[in-house]
Amino acid sequence: MVRVISIISLGEGTGKTTTALNLGLLLHNMNNRVLVFDTDFNKHNMIDHLDIHNLPVDIGHVLDGESHINNAIYKHTTGLRIIPSKIHDYQDLSYHFQDLLGDYDFIILDTPSKQPDLDVVLKNSNEAIIVHHPKYSSKIILDASDLLERHKILNLGIVLNGVTDGSVDEIFKNPVLVKIPEHKDVVRAFALKNPVVYTHPKSLVTKRFELLAKLLG
């Protein structure tokens, strides 16, 4: 059965896209069939991270009924399959999403931070990871946990970005799965338009993401 894991945060700029891409690639490298789907249709985060342009078919064409969702899948140079976002509304997302479920072991959803868009996306998910950054109050973790509970989605725990090893191991009864430090390799990877686990395989950041992938895979 496919595991659909939403990467969520109720704050902006916490590292959802970085987490989704690097986790997805590591799970792919572990011989899983993986799709990373950028469902934040208010932005172009995945496109910005990977410098993807001029796709013949995008998710907008799919949602407009002009193409099948499989045609919107982009195969990255690493072999990872990705659906980049497109500025669009969320009408019929769940209808088209059903066509993906038989083809993958993992579908990683990079989600919007704003409701009600996030509510629509979460209808397609069965598990979630909360991403947090210390620039925000931990109260938003509690709010995210409550949201997952209302949607009856399994809360796997928290990825803490921009932190030190000495930070907490649990927040509001949510276990901290991994702690990702602020690191120049993340900035360098963004400049190179590739996931950090690909551009810097020996980086401390890569090792932390590897721990996360092993927990899931």
C-alpha positions, -999 to 999 in steps of 0.1 A, spaced: 0 0 0 13 34 -9 24 57 19 13 93 13 33 115 36 25 152 39 53 175 49 35 202 67 41 235 86 17 263 94 46 288 90 63 301 59 100 293 51 105 265 76 121 241 51 92 220 38 104 218 2 140 211 13 127 183 35 104 168 9 130 168 -19 159 153 2 137 128 19 122 118 -14 155 113 -31 169 92 -2 139 70 -2 143 66 -40 180 57 -35 168 29 -11 150 13 -41 116 26 -34 92 39 -60 89 76 -50 70 106 -62 75 141 -47 45 163 -54 46 201 -48 10 208 -38 15 244 -28 -2 259 -59 3 294 -46 41 293 -53 68 277 -74 90 263 -47 100 231 -64 107 249 -96 129 274 -78 148 246 -60 155 226 -92 153 252 -119 126 234 -138 112 253 -167 91 249 -199 75 216 -190 52 206 -219 25 195 -194 21 207 -159 -3 202 -130 -24 231 -143 -31 213 -175 -42 183 -154 -65 203 -132 -80 220 -162 -89 185 -177 -64 189 -206 -41 160 -197 -36 130 -174 -17 135 -142 11 111 -152 20 134 -180 28 161 -155 55 140 -138 91 153 -143 120 128 -140 149 145 -123 185 137 -133 187 116 -101 158 94 -113 134 109 -87 100 117 -101 85 150 -93 53 170 -100 61 207 -97 35 232 -86 15 256 -108 -4 287 -97 -39 272 -97 -70 265 -75 -74 231 -59 -106 220 -76 -105 183 -87 -71 176 -71 -83 146 -51 -100 132 -83 -67 133 -103 -46 122 -73 -63 89 -72 -46 79 -105 -12 80 -88 -19 56 -59 -11 23 -76 23 33 -90 44 42 -59 56 31 -25 59 66 -13 42 99 -24 57 128 -5 35 159 -5 51 193 -1 21 211 12 8 247 14 9 264 48 -24 282 45 -58 269 51 -82 259 35 -57 248 8 -39 226 33 -72 210 43 -78 200 7 -44 185 3 -45 166 36 -76 147 23 -52 128 1 -27 119 28 -25 91 54 7 102 73 25 135 80 57 150 92 56 185 109 85 207 99 95 235 123 120 263 125 129 282 157 119 315 142 83 305 149 67 298 183 62 262 191 25 269 194 22 263 156 34 227 162 4 223 186 -19 237 160 -5 215 133 -9 184 156 -45 193 162 -51 197 125 -37 162 118 -58 148 145 -89 163 130 -81 148 96 -73 114 112 -38 115 98 -9 96 115 15 122 130 50 107 126 68 136 144 88 167 138 118 177 117 135 206 134 154 229 109 180 255 119 187 240 153 215 226 174 219 191 188 211 205 222 176 214 213 146 195 226 137 159 217 99 163 221 75 192 217 39 189 229 43 151 229 55 151 193 88 133 190 116 151 172 127 127 144 158 146 133 175 180 139 188 197 108 213 224 115 217 257 96 245 248 72 262 264 42 258 232 22 220 238 20 226 273 5 252 258 -19 228 231 -30 201 257 -37 225 276 -58 233 244 -77 196 237 -81 198 202 -67 190 185 -34 218 188 -8 219 150 -4 229 149 -41 253 178 -43 269 172 -8 266 135 0 291 137 29 275 168 45 262 167 81 229 178 67 228 148 44 236 124 73 206 139 92 183 134 63 196 98 59 185 92 95 150 104 86 148 82 55 159 51 75 132 58 100 106 57 73 121 33 48 
